[in-house]
Every structure is written in C-alpha cells, then in structure tokens.
C-alpha cells in the first residue's frame, strides 16, 4: 500500500525496499517511496509504518517537524529522517546505516562517477560540513557525497 502522494494517487511509486530506484529511468522524488511512505504522507502515516521515532524535533514557528529513526528500528545510528511542513511529508532522507542494515534493493554504496552516469551533472553543488551535496532540482533529489562515495540521499518536494 502506498501512502502519501496527495493529489497524485494514480502515479506509480517505486519502493526503495524492493527496487533499485536508481536503475529506473526518469526517477523523481514524486515516484519513490520507502516501505510505502512517499512525499505527501502525514506524520500519522509514518508513525503507523515505522512506530515512534528515536528523536522528534518540532519547530513550531516554522510549522516543521522531523522524525528521526535509528535504534528503535534496529540501527546502530540515525539512518532515516522524515521532514514535514505543516504535517505533510516534504522530504525523506536515507543514510548508509539504513540501507546497510535492511539490505534494501536501493543501496547507497555507489560512487560520484555512478551519480554522474545516472543523473548527469547536478543543478547545484553545495559544500556542507564534510559533504558535497549534489542537487537535482527537477528530480527532487539531493545526493550527499563524502569523499567520492555516496553517504545519504534525500528525496524532496518544494
């Protein structure tokens, strides 16, 4: 069952747990899900699938909430983050611990060269701490590289 996708119910979603989404042509954030949760889902939808998070951060004035999962889903470290604007999922991020532990079909063990091969040159490259973030705005994808290897990926809606 796919959750989210408000106003886009007929759009096929590819679930990262059962498909390597990077091998799908024209992949965008709008047609990706993780365990059935996609952009447009609610906080309750995520809680129903993943349970209580390890960390819940609420930014009342901005109307933003982050649910962070790690130990409570059997990870050694934070590996899955859901970001909500006014109760609607607008970004989800998978980090290496999540894909390593759950052996999802979509793994993050690829290189900068493979990122270029699959997506081409990014619209924007931004250094953030010890990462380089490649943003593919039209696809709604941020890829975080640490050195020459991918460490995390975010799917977003603006």
Secondary structure, DSSP 8 states (H G I E B T S, - for coil): --B--TT-TTS--EETTTS-GGGSTT--GGGEEETTEETT-BHHHHHHHH-S-SEEEEEGGGTEEEEEESGGGT-SS--EEEEEETTEEEEEEEEHHHHHHH--SS----BHHHHHHHH-S-SEEEEETTEEEEEETTTTEEEEEETTEEEEEEEE--
